[in-house]
Amino acid sequence: MKWPIPSNSIDHAEREEYWARTHDEDDYESVWTMTEDPSVLNKVVDSIRANNSDPKRILIPGCGSRTNLEEALVEAFPEANIYATDFPKVVRVAESNFSNPRVHYLAANSTELHKEFEKDYFDAAVIINSIVSETDRENRDILRSCCLALNPGGILVGFFPDVFNSLDVSLIEEVENMSGKEWRRQALDLPRSTYHEQHQDLEQIFYTPLRLRLILREAGF
């Protein structure tokens, strides 16, 4: 493993309880997600279709409770079964938001997807902002597990926030003389590729593009 990032990992049970509580709160529905953007959904669909016009099984690890992505995939690929995984309470909330015979919500450990399903099971895997755990080892294990779960011709479609996103925003705020925004720069730890998410009060790893590229290669992509 190259360029490992020291982790301040929270207990797994504590993390699960946090995300279960977060997704069960009424105001979480007001939290913006990338999948609300039709252009993002179109890019996902187009990328999968360019690789396989008729996928049979699509994986969404760390699906969360917002179901825009599942709905778009069901509509775009009439023959595909969608497997959306997350913590038990999170997938229950997701299923209550959108239910379809071809969408299967499963409580599964994202680092062991290749054990939950047969190897080479999926035609595509879609990861949107779920490789942000405060544990570097866990992020790498999730990507490795996804690679093993994909068939040899399968495709990974991912949207990964990088640590420079927030740096760019903070620089813009500085140039525009926006006051009260110093917290964004203070939340960044560039050497460790981490960002302290104030609302959640936890660290998340946002990789640099080069490090993410290397990690994907190590995972088998």
Secondary structure, DSSP 8 states (H G I E B T S, - for coil): --S--------HHHHHHHHHHHHHSGGGGGS--GGGSHHHHHHHHHHHHHH-SS-SEEEEET--S--HHHHHHHHH-TT-EEEEEE-HHHHHHHHHH---TTEEEEE--GGGHHHHS-TT-EEEEEEES----S-HHHHHHHHHHHHHHEEEEEEEEEE---HHHHHHHHHHHHHTT-TT-HHHHHTEEGGGTEEEETTTTEEEE---HHHHHHHHHHHT-
